[in-house]
Amino acid sequence: MLEEKNKHKITIYINGEEKEVVKDKISYEEVIKLAFGHYENSETVIYTVIYFKGNNDKPNGFLLKGQVVMVKKGMRINVTRTNKS
């Protein structure tokens, strides 16, 4: 396996912003950190992560806490954060 620094960069879009990753897979928490700069693990904060134009096996779907998704060039990910009241 190649070291991360030797891998090529893959361009994806999170909330419309271009991001470069050097991974084959990205986790729920990593996506949220790229979207908001941090991940808040709290009972009062809920994140919704929806991806489009992903891997051919499952090009569209929801990414849930604890899950990972294969990264594909041009993939689009929308992340929303809501406070539970």
Backbone torsions as a table, in degrees:
resi	resn	phi	psi	omega
1	MET	NA	136.6	178.9
2	LEU	-72.8	147.4	174.1
3	GLU	-69.3	151.8	-176.3
4	GLU	-54.7	-38.6	-177.8
5	LYS	-68.4	-19.3	179.5
6	ASN	-93.7	-5.7	179.4
7	LYS	-79.1	156.2	177.8
8	HIS	-80.5	155.3	-179.5
9	LYS	-84.1	140.8	177.6
10	ILE	-116.1	127.7	179.9
11	THR	-90.3	124.8	174.7
12	ILE	-127.9	170.5	-179.6
13	TYR	-124.4	123.4	178.5
14	ILE	-118.0	119.5	-175.5
15	ASN	51.7	38.2	177.1
16	GLY	83.0	-6.4	-179.5
17	GLU	-97.7	135.5	179.6
18	GLU	-71.8	130.7	177.3
19	LYS	-132.0	145.2	176.4
20	GLU	-111.3	131.9	177.7
21	VAL	-125.9	154.8	179.1
22	VAL	-120.7	42.3	-177.9
23	LYS	-130.3	156.2	174.2
24	ASP	-84.1	-26.5	-179.0
25	LYS	-132.2	152.9	176.9
26	ILE	-134.1	140.6	-176.6
27	SER	-91.7	164.6	175.8
28	TYR	-52.9	-50.7	-178.1
29	GLU	-64.5	-39.5	179.3
30	GLU	-65.0	-39.3	177.9
31	VAL	-61.6	-44.4	-179.5
32	ILE	-64.5	-40.8	177.5
33	LYS	-62.5	-39.4	177.4
34	LEU	-67.3	-33.5	-178.9
35	ALA	-75.9	-44.1	-171.9
36	PHE	-118.3	-4.3	179.7
37	GLY	89.7	-15.8	177.8
38	HIS	-158.8	163.5	176.4
39	TYR	-118.4	124.5	179.5
40	GLU	-103.4	110.8	179.3
41	ASN	-89.9	91.1	-174.0
42	SER	-141.4	151.1	176.8
43	GLU	-72.3	-18.1	-177.4
44	THR	-95.6	-8.7	179.8
45	VAL	-111.9	128.9	179.1
46	ILE	-121.2	131.2	176.7
47	TYR	-109.9	139.5	172.9
48	THR	-117.2	125.6	-177.5
49	VAL	-122.6	118.1	179.1
50	ILE	-122.4	132.8	179.0
51	TYR	-120.4	152.3	-179.0
52	PHE	-136.1	155.7	177.0
53	LYS	58.6	38.8	-179.7
54	GLY	-89.0	-158.1	179.8
55	ASN	-54.2	147.5	-177.3
56	ASN	-60.1	-28.6	179.6
57	ASP	-65.1	-36.4	178.6
58	LYS	-150.5	83.6	-173.0
59	PRO	-69.5	-25.2	-178.7
60	ASN	-134.2	145.2	176.9
61	GLY	170.3	-176.8	176.8
62	PHE	-100.3	141.6	174.3
63	LEU	-106.9	121.2	-176.2
64	LEU	-104.8	162.1	-179.9
65	LYS	-53.0	130.3	179.9
66	GLY	90.0	-7.1	-178.6
67	GLN	-97.1	162.8	172.6
68	VAL	-129.0	159.5	178.1
69	VAL	-135.6	145.9	176.2
70	MET	-67.1	137.7	-179.6
71	VAL	-91.8	138.9	178.3
72	LYS	-135.9	140.6	180.0
73	LYS	-54.4	130.7	178.4
74	GLY	84.3	1.4	179.5
75	MET	-58.4	144.5	179.2
76	ARG	-116.8	134.0	179.7
77	ILE	-132.7	129.0	175.7
78	ASN	-110.6	129.9	-178.8
79	VAL	-124.8	128.0	174.3
80	THR	-121.8	151.2	-179.8
81	ARG	-125.9	129.9	177.0
82	THR	-130.4	151.2	176.1
83	ASN	-99.3	129.3	178.4
84	LYS	-76.7	130.0	178.6
85	SER	-116.3	NA	NA
